[in-house]
């Protein structure tokens, strides 16, 4: 195992511990047995995840000169997992996704509870409403965990505008994603904008910026340069990899059915590139099959063939490499210590070459 893998495992362990301790503090609020289902759902959902966002925050802190042993950092970084969980739960409701992290998505979980109990009304509506509330709860918890992490008040005050802006960008990105699907075919530029705002910024750029500003307690020009030239580039490449996995990923590794993004009609850069270079017949295949919730394995195979034959898959792989290369070049010129530089380089590779 590489040193970077050991480091990421260590961060994951500390983040998991911080999340467990936070939820244990929330447990007394759920003494009513009727509330057990929502607390259990939160715990089960938070048990998964790669913990990349906390890792970028952690190494941003270290790059900014923060103390590696400050216990408050673990809680501050772990709060980003609560934000991520909230976003995923809401995203699954909006996309009508059935599976997340190898388990039923939150709204399907609550829908099943309703159906099995034989309650009144619509099981589907109950499931969606419960999932929205669970996502909202995790969003509230994210803010609470951030505020009570234990870092110095002046550090939190310096980073609070970054935190607030990150949440605003995330919501704007979710809206842009909905808008892109509603408007129909997207261009390369509009799909790339969604990739940046929906995932790229809050997955890499802003967690990195949070860590840097928490440690430095101020916004410096070199911090902004590093966050844009490294963080933003890695963030876009991260989302492009996610788009590829949404079409070509192995369900055993991604935790979602094969071709799920195709059934949901995701207007990704991958699809935009395929349509831009497709023959009329190939474009007809994409337009007739993309977004069909009943899309079977044969339909997934036909769409995959178009994406490969038009060169869209190869083009996106080339984009990922260029974004990663540019990010690593920017990292080489950043005024940070070598340990943080090496860790951030390893994280960039892990985020963009992943299989899940």
C-alpha positions as CSV (number, residue, x, y, z in Angstrom):
1,X,0.0,0.0,0.0
2,X,1.3,3.5,-0.9
3,X,2.0,6.2,1.6
4,X,-0.9,8.2,0.1
5,X,-3.3,5.3,0.5
6,X,-2.3,5.0,4.1
7,X,-2.8,8.7,4.6
8,X,-6.3,8.6,3.0
9,X,-7.2,5.6,5.1
10,X,-6.1,7.5,8.2
11,X,-8.3,10.5,7.3
12,X,-11.2,8.2,6.6
13,X,-10.8,6.6,10.0
14,X,-10.8,10.0,11.8
15,X,-13.8,11.3,9.7
16,X,-15.8,8.1,10.5
17,X,-15.0,8.5,14.2
18,X,-16.1,12.2,14.2
19,X,-19.3,11.3,12.4
20,X,-20.2,8.6,14.9
21,X,-19.5,10.9,17.8
22,X,-21.7,13.6,16.3
23,X,-24.6,11.3,15.7
24,X,-24.3,9.9,19.2
25,X,-24.8,13.4,20.4
26,X,-27.9,13.7,18.3
27,X,-29.4,10.4,19.5
28,X,-31.3,11.8,22.5
29,X,-33.4,13.9,20.1
30,X,-34.7,10.6,18.6
31,X,-36.1,9.0,21.7
32,X,-39.5,8.7,20.3
33,X,-39.6,5.2,18.6
34,X,-41.5,6.6,15.6
35,X,-38.3,8.5,14.8
36,X,-36.0,5.5,14.8
37,X,-36.4,4.9,11.0
38,X,-35.0,8.3,10.1
39,X,-32.0,8.1,12.4
40,X,-31.2,4.6,11.2
41,X,-31.4,5.7,7.6
42,X,-29.0,8.6,8.3
43,X,-26.5,6.2,10.0
44,X,-26.7,3.6,7.2
45,X,-26.2,6.3,4.5
46,X,-23.3,7.9,6.2
47,X,-21.5,4.5,6.5
48,X,-20.6,4.7,2.9
49,X,-18.6,7.1,0.8
50,X,-15.0,7.7,-0.2
51,X,-14.4,10.7,2.1
52,X,-12.6,12.6,-0.6
53,X,-14.1,16.0,0.3
54,X,-12.8,15.8,3.9
55,X,-9.4,14.7,2.5
56,X,-9.1,17.8,0.3
57,X,-10.1,19.9,3.3
58,X,-7.6,18.2,5.5
59,X,-4.7,18.6,3.1
60,X,-5.8,22.2,2.4
61,X,-5.4,22.8,6.1
62,X,-2.0,21.2,6.1
63,X,-1.0,23.1,3.0
64,X,-2.0,26.3,4.8
65,X,0.2,25.6,7.7
66,X,-2.4,24.0,10.1
67,X,-1.5,21.7,12.9
68,X,-1.9,18.1,11.8
69,X,-3.0,17.1,15.3
70,X,-5.7,19.7,15.9
71,X,-8.8,17.6,16.8
72,X,-11.2,20.2,15.5
73,X,-10.0,19.7,12.0
74,X,-11.5,16.2,11.9
75,X,-15.0,17.4,12.8
76,X,-14.8,20.4,10.4
77,X,-13.8,18.1,7.5
78,X,-16.3,15.4,8.5
79,X,-19.1,18.0,8.3
80,X,-18.6,17.9,4.5
81,X,-19.7,14.3,4.4
82,X,-23.1,15.4,5.9
83,X,-23.4,18.0,3.2
84,X,-22.5,15.4,0.5
85,X,-25.0,12.9,1.9
86,X,-27.7,15.6,1.9
87,X,-27.0,16.4,-1.7
88,X,-27.0,12.7,-2.8
89,X,-30.3,12.0,-1.1
90,X,-32.0,15.0,-2.8
91,X,-30.3,14.2,-6.1
92,X,-31.8,10.7,-6.0
93,X,-35.3,12.1,-5.4
94,X,-34.9,14.5,-8.3
95,X,-33.6,11.8,-10.6
96,X,-36.0,9.0,-9.3
97,X,-32.9,6.8,-8.7
98,X,-33.6,3.4,-7.2
99,X,-30.1,2.6,-5.8
100,X,-27.3,4.4,-4.1
101,X,-24.1,2.9,-2.7
102,X,-25.4,-0.6,-3.4
103,X,-28.5,0.0,-1.2
104,X,-32.0,1.3,-2.0
105,X,-32.0,5.0,-2.3
106,X,-33.5,6.9,0.7
107,X,-36.8,7.6,-0.9
108,X,-37.2,4.0,-2.0
109,X,-36.3,2.8,1.5
110,X,-39.1,4.9,3.1
111,X,-41.5,4.0,0.3
112,X,-40.9,0.3,1.2
113,X,-41.5,1.0,4.9
114,X,-44.9,2.6,4.0
115,X,-45.9,-0.2,1.7
116,X,-44.9,-3.0,4.1
117,X,-46.8,-1.4,7.0
118,X,-49.9,-1.0,4.9
119,X,-50.3,2.7,5.8
120,X,-52.8,5.1,4.2
121,X,-52.0,7.2,1.2
122,X,-49.3,7.0,-1.5
123,X,-46.2,5.0,-0.5
124,X,-44.2,6.8,-3.2
125,X,-45.2,10.3,-1.9
126,X,-44.3,9.2,1.6
127,X,-41.0,8.0,0.5
128,X,-40.1,11.1,-1.4
129,X,-41.3,13.4,1.4
130,X,-39.3,11.5,4.0
131,X,-36.2,11.5,1.9
132,X,-36.4,15.3,1.4
133,X,-36.7,15.7,5.2
134,X,-33.7,13.3,5.8
135,X,-31.7,15.3,3.3
136,X,-32.7,18.6,5.0
137,X,-31.8,17.1,8.4
138,X,-28.3,16.2,7.2
139,X,-27.9,19.6,5.7
140,X,-28.8,21.2,9.1
141,X,-26.4,18.7,10.8
142,X,-23.6,19.7,8.4
143,X,-23.9,23.3,9.5
144,X,-24.1,22.4,13.2
145,X,-21.1,20.1,13.0
146,X,-19.1,22.8,11.2
147,X,-20.0,25.5,13.8
148,X,-19.2,23.2,16.8
149,X,-16.1,21.5,15.4
150,X,-13.8,23.0,18.0
151,X,-11.5,25.0,15.8
152,X,-10.5,28.5,16.8
153,X,-13.4,31.0,16.4
154,X,-11.3,33.3,14.3
155,X,-10.5,30.5,11.9
156,X,-14.1,29.6,11.5
157,X,-15.0,33.3,11.1
158,X,-12.4,33.6,8.3
159,X,-13.7,30.5,6.5
160,X,-17.4,31.1,7.0
161,X,-17.9,33.1,3.7
162,X,-16.2,30.2,1.8
163,X,-18.6,27.7,3.5
164,X,-21.6,29.8,2.7
165,X,-20.6,30.3,-0.9
166,X,-20.0,26.5,-1.3
167,X,-23.6,25.7,-0.2
168,X,-25.0,28.4,-2.6
169,X,-22.9,27.0,-5.5
170,X,-24.1,23.5,-4.8
171,X,-27.8,24.5,-4.9
172,X,-27.2,26.4,-8.1
173,X,-25.5,23.4,-9.6
174,X,-28.4,21.2,-8.8
175,X,-30.7,23.6,-10.4
176,X,-28.5,23.8,-13.5
177,X,-28.6,20.0,-13.7
178,X,-32.4,20.0,-13.7
179,X,-32.5,22.9,-16.2
180,X,-30.2,21.0,-18.5
181,X,-32.4,18.0,-18.6
182,X,-35.6,20.0,-19.0
183,X,-34.2,22.0,-21.9
184,X,-33.2,18.9,-23.8
185,X,-30.0,18.6,-25.8
186,X,-27.1,20.3,-24.2
187,X,-23.9,21.8,-25.7
188,X,-20.4,20.9,-24.6
189,X,-20.1,24.2,-22.8
190,X,-23.4,24.0,-20.9
191,X,-22.7,20.4,-19.8
192,X,-19.3,21.5,-18.6
193,X,-20.8,24.3,-16.6
194,X,-23.1,21.8,-14.9
195,X,-20.1,19.5,-14.2
196,X,-18.3,22.5,-12.6
197,X,-21.1,23.8,-10.4
198,X,-22.9,20.6,-9.5
199,X,-19.9,18.6,-8.4
200,X,-16.5,20.1,-9.3
201,X,-16.6,23.1,-7.0
202,X,-18.0,21.5,-3.9
203,X,-16.1,18.2,-4.4
204,X,-12.6,19.6,-4.6
205,X,-12.2,23.4,-5.0
206,X,-14.2,24.6,-2.1
207,X,-13.2,21.9,0.4
208,X,-9.6,22.7,-0.4
209,X,-10.2,26.4,0.0
210,X,-12.0,25.8,3.3
211,X,-8.9,24.0,4.7
212,X,-6.5,26.6,3.4
213,X,-8.5,29.5,4.8
214,X,-9.1,27.8,8.1
215,X,-5.4,27.4,8.5
216,X,-4.2,30.7,7.1
217,X,-7.2,32.6,8.6
218,X,-7.2,34.9,5.6
219,X,-7.7,34.8,1.8
220,X,-4.4,35.2,0.0
221,X,-3.8,35.5,-3.7
222,X,-1.8,32.2,-3.8
223,X,-4.7,30.4,-2.2
224,X,-7.1,31.6,-4.8
225,X,-4.7,30.6,-7.6
226,X,-4.2,27.2,-6.2
227,X,-7.9,26.6,-5.7
228,X,-8.7,27.6,-9.3
229,X,-5.7,26.2,-11.1
230,X,-5.5,23.0,-9.1
231,X,-8.8,22.5,-7.3
232,X,-11.2,23.6,-10.1
233,X,-9.3,21.5,-12.7
234,X,-9.4,18.4,-10.5
235,X,-13.0,19.0,-9.7
236,X,-14.1,19.1,-13.3
237,X,-12.0,15.9,-14.1
238,X,-13.6,14.3,-11.1
239,X,-17.1,14.9,-12.5
240,X,-16.1,13.8,-16.0
241,X,-14.9,10.5,-14.4
242,X,-18.2,10.2,-12.6
243,X,-20.0,10.7,-15.9
244,X,-18.0,7.9,-17.5
245,X,-18.7,5.6,-14.6
246,X,-22.4,6.4,-14.8
247,X,-22.4,4.8,-18.2
248,X,-19.6,2.3,-18.3
249,X,-19.0,1.6,-14.6
250,X,-19.3,-1.9,-13.0
251,X,-22.4,-2.0,-10.7
252,X,-20.4,-4.1,-8.2
253,X,-18.0,-1.2,-7.8
254,X,-20.1,1.9,-8.3
255,X,-23.1,0.7,-6.2
256,X,-25.5,1.8,-9.0
257,X,-27.1,-0.2,-11.8
258,X,-25.2,-0.3,-15.1
259,X,-26.1,2.6,-17.3
260,X,-28.2,4.4,-14.7
261,X,-27.3,7.8,-15.9
262,X,-28.6,6.8,-19.4
263,X,-32.0,5.9,-17.9
264,X,-32.1,9.1,-16.0
265,X,-31.3,11.1,-19.2
266,X,-28.3,12.8,-17.7
267,X,-27.1,15.5,-20.1
268,X,-23.4,15.1,-19.5
269,X,-20.3,16.2,-21.4
270,X,-20.1,12.6,-22.6
271,X,-23.5,12.8,-24.2
272,X,-23.0,16.3,-25.6
273,X,-19.8,15.1,-27.3
274,X,-21.4,12.0,-28.7
275,X,-24.3,14.1,-30.2
276,X,-22.0,16.7,-31.6
277,X,-20.0,14.1,-33.6
278,X,-22.8,11.6,-34.3
279,X,-24.2,10.6,-37.7
280,X,-27.9,11.1,-38.1
281,X,-28.5,7.5,-37.4
282,X,-26.4,7.5,-34.2
283,X,-28.1,10.7,-33.0
284,X,-31.4,9.0,-33.6
285,X,-30.4,6.2,-31.3
286,X,-29.4,8.6,-28.5
287,X,-32.5,10.7,-28.8
288,X,-34.8,7.6,-28.8
289,X,-33.2,5.8,-25.9
290,X,-31.7,8.4,-23.6
291,X,-33.9,9.1,-20.6
292,X,-36.0,5.9,-21.0
293,X,-36.6,4.6,-17.4
294,X,-37.2,1.1,-18.8
295,X,-34.0,1.0,-20.7
296,X,-32.7,-2.6,-20.8
297,X,-29.2,-4.1,-21.2
298,X,-29.6,-4.1,-24.9
299,X,-30.5,-0.4,-25.0
300,X,-27.6,0.4,-22.6
301,X,-25.3,-1.5,-25.0
302,X,-26.5,0.5,-28.0
303,X,-25.9,3.8,-26.3
304,X,-22.5,2.8,-25.1
305,X,-21.6,1.8,-28.7
306,X,-22.6,5.2,-30.0
307,X,-20.6,7.0,-27.3
308,X,-17.5,4.9,-28.1
309,X,-17.9,5.0,-31.9
310,X,-18.3,8.8,-32.0
311,X,-15.1,9.2,-30.1
312,X,-16.9,10.8,-27.1
313,X,-15.5,8.4,-24.6
314,X,-11.9,8.9,-25.8
315,X,-12.5,12.7,-25.9
316,X,-13.6,12.7,-22.3
317,X,-10.7,10.6,-21.2
318,X,-8.4,13.0,-23.0
319,X,-10.1,15.9,-21.2
320,X,-9.6,14.2,-17.8
321,X,-5.9,13.8,-18.6
322,X,-5.4,17.4,-19.6
323,X,-7.3,18.8,-16.6
324,X,-5.2,16.5,-14.3
325,X,-1.9,17.5,-16.0
326,X,-2.7,21.2,-15.7
327,X,-3.7,20.7,-12.0
328,X,-0.5,18.9,-11.1
329,X,1.6,21.6,-12.9
330,X,-0.1,24.3,-10.9
331,X,0.5,22.3,-7.7
332,X,4.2,22.1,-8.5
333,X,4.4,25.9,-8.4
334,X,2.3,26.4,-5.2
335,X,4.2,27.7,-2.1
336,X,3.3,24.8,0.1
337,X,5.4,22.2,2.0
338,X,6.4,19.0,0.2
339,X,4.2,16.6,2.2
340,X,1.1,18.5,1.4
341,X,2.1,18.8,-2.2
342,X,2.6,15.1,-2.5
343,X,-0.7,14.3,-0.7
344,X,-2.7,16.7,-2.9
345,X,-1.1,15.2,-6.1
346,X,-2.0,11.7,-4.9
347,X,-5.6,12.8,-4.1
348,X,-5.9,14.4,-7.6
349,X,-5.0,11.1,-9.2
350,X,-7.2,9.1,-6.9
351,X,-10.2,11.4,-7.6
352,X,-9.8,11.2,-11.4
353,X,-8.7,7.6,-11.9
354,X,-11.2,6.0,-9.5
355,X,-13.5,3.1,-10.4
356,X,-16.3,3.9,-7.9
